């Protein structure tokens, strides 16, 4: 059965609605960044840029780095944007956009997030890199899908008990990364741990300006969580949904973050742009190694 026009929306030129892309425009390896300005900071290292487009916050450059074809794409901020990007990106490779039917042979993309994040552990310093072994979904986005097969109930139950998670909040979901991609991106240079993904920047990440928090101690509880040696290293707004939707759709995903703030120590990078640039070069060279 064909997918209805109201469900898979295409632009007049046949490109997917938000990303403004056609299948020919993307490589099999895709780098995600949140900030649209960071797209050019990555593609400046390419030997050639063969295609570029932008619609809203979704900016895409595709080209070659050391003979490897890569796409770098900005997702914007937050789980809701990741929901758009992941579904439309999958449609580009796994749905025939003319017949509106899923393809019989499905393709797996390699998706690497290059982001910035704040550390929740005092021993994960600013300007370091964190590779996310798992994404901890605190925002509830994934509960709109059938996720039973990708959850980690033992780890989730341990987190719920440790934090005294309130019953009226969405159940936390913990999803592993792609071990296939991790082996390419890993090195003694990076820290590894669970990346918590919040649905907002202020209250959901424990920041207080004028509004009181539902749980003033949540960050402290997260800092101290440890289950069989697994702890929560950092806080951001995208990784868990990338991991969850990638698992459900059959793609490989791994997240790398430059640590620009250390929440327990109250420190911030003296040169966050330099930290991100080092992470970009690290990731590109790992992808072609």
N, C-alpha and C positions, 0 to 999 in steps of 0.2 A: 504493500500500500504506500502511495506517495505521501510525503510529509506536507501538510497544508501550508499555504502561503503565510497564514497568520502565525505559524510556529517556526518556520525557517524563512526569515525575511531576507530578501535579496534586493540590492539596488538595481536601478534600470540597466546598468551595464553588466549585471550578473554577478557582481561581487557580494560577499556577505555583508550584512547591514552595517554593523558597527565598525568592523576592522577595515572595510573597504578593500578587501583582498580577494583575489581569485587563486585557485590552486597553484597555478604556475608561479605565483609570486613568493612562495615560501619554501625554505630549505627543510631538510629532514631534522636538522638541529636548530633549535630556536632558543635564543637567550631572552629572558624576560627582565625588564627593568620597570620600576614604578614610574620614575620621572621621565617625561618625554624628552627633556634636554639631555638625558644620559644616553639616549640612542646614538646621537652623533659622537658622544665621547667614546663609544665602543666602535662604531663604524669608521671613525677616523683612522683606526688601525688596519682596516680592510685594504687589500691590494686594489680592489675595484668594488664600487657599489653599482649593482645592475638595476635596482628598482627601489623606489621610495615613495611613500604615501603617508598621509595623515588625515584622520577624521576624529574630531574631538580630541580626547587625550590619548587616542590610540595611534601611535606613530610607528612605522615599520621601515627598516632598511634591510635589504637582502643583497649580499655580495660574497666576495671570496677573501678569506684570510689564509695565507700560505696554502693555497690550492683547495682549501675546504670551504664548501658553500655553507654559509650561515645566515640566519635571519635574526635580527635583534628587534624587539618589539616592546613598546611601553604599554603597560597595563593600567596605569593610573593607580590610585590608592584604594586598598580595601578588598574584602571578600566578594562584594557584589560585582566589582569590575572583573575579578578573576573568573567568576561564573560566566560572564559574557565572553571573555577572551578564550577560555578553555573550550566552551561549547562551539564557538564559531571556528576556532582553529581546528578542532576535530572534524567539523563539517567540511572543511576545505579538503581534507585528505580521505575521509571515510564516508562521505555522502556524495552521490552523483548530483550535482547542482542542477542539471538539466532535467533529469527524471525525478528528482527529489526523493530518491530511494537510497538507503544504505548500500554500500558496496558489499559484494560477497567476500572479497579479500580485503582485510583491514590492515592499515598501516600504523606502526608505532613511531611516534615522534620522540626525539630526545629533547627535553625541556630543562633548561638550567636558569634558575633565578639568580641574578646578581643584584643584591640589595644592600640596604643599610639597616642597622638595627641597634638596639640598646641591650647591653649585657645585664643579666640578672645575677651573675656570679662575680664576686670581687676578684677572683683569680683569672677572669677572662677580660683582659685589659682593652682599653681603647686602641684602635688601629690594628687590632688582630682580626683574623678571619674565623668565622664559624661555619662549619658544614652541618646542616641539619639532618640528624639521623632519623628524626621523626618530626611531624608537625602536630602540635596540640591545638585542636580547634575549639576555641572558647566562644565563638560567635553564632553558632547554630546553623550556618549556611548549609552544611552537608546533610542536615537532617531532612532536607527536601528531596533527597535521593535515597535509594535503597543501598544502605552502606554496611549491612550486617557483615559481609564477607571481608571488609577491609579494616574493621575495627580491631583494637587490642583490649579486650574487656578486662583482663587482669591489671594492666597498666592503668587503664581508665578508672577502674574501681579503686585502685590505690590512691590515685590523685583525688578522686571525689572524697574519699575518707580523710585524707591528709588535710585537705582544704575546707572540709565541712561544707562542700558545695551545696548551695541552696536548691531545694527541689523544684522551685519555680523557674530556674534557669535551664537553658538547653543543656542536655548531657554533654560533657566534654568528649571529644573523639580524638584518638591518637592514631596517626597513620604513618607508616614507615616510608622512607625514601626508596629510590631505585638503587639497589645494590650494584646493578650493572653500571650506572653512572657514577656512583660513589667511588668505585675503584679507579676511575679515570681522574677524578677531581681531588682525591685524597692526597695528603702528604703530611709529614711531621710538622709542617708550618701551620696547619689549621687545628682549631679546637673543634670538638664534636659534642653534640648533645641535642636535646629536644628544643625546638623553636615553638614558642607559644604564639598563636595568631589571634589577635583581638579584632573586634569589629569597629573599633574607634581608637583615637589617639589619646584622648584625655581620660575620662572616667574609666573606660574599659582597660586602660593601661595603668590605672592607679594614680593618675595626675589630678591634682586638686587646684582649681583656680577659685571659682566662687561656689561651685556645687559640691555638696557633701557626697561621699561615696557610700554605696550600699554596704561594702565590706572594706574598712580601712586597712585591714591586715592581709589582704589577698596577695599583694606582691611579696610580703614577708613569707607567707605560706608557700608561695611558688618558689622563692629562693631556696627554701629548706627542703623541698621535695626531693626524695631520693628513693628509688625502688630498684633494688638489685643493681646498684651502680649507675642507674639512668637518672639524670637530673635535667632541669630546665635551664638552658644557657642564655636564652635571649627572647626578646619580645618584638614582634612586628605585626604586619597586617595582611599577609598574603600566603605564606608557605603552606599552611594546613589545607587550604582549599586547592592549591596547585597539586599537592600530593594526593588529596582525596579524589579529585576529578580525574587526575591522570591515571590513578589505579582503576577507577571505574571504567574509563574509556580505553584503557590498554596502552597508555603511553608511559615513558620513563621520565621521572622528574627528580631533580636534586637542587637544593637551595644553598647558595653561598651568600653570606652577609659580611660586610665590613662593619666592625663594631665602632660606632662613633660616639657612644655614650656608655658609661658604666653607672647603672642606677644605684647599686649599693654604696659605691665610693663617691657618687655625686660628681663624677668627672666627665668632661666632654673633649673630644679630639681637638687638638690645636690646629689641625689641618685635615678636615674630613675629605676634602676634594682629593688630596694626595692619597689618602687611604683607599678611596674608591678607585682611583686610577691604578693603584697597585693590584687591587682585586680584579679589575678588568684584564690587566695584562696576565695575571696568574691564570684566570679562567680561560682566556683565549689560547694560551700556550698549552694548557692541559687538554683542551678539546682537540687540538691537532697533534698531540703527542702519540 
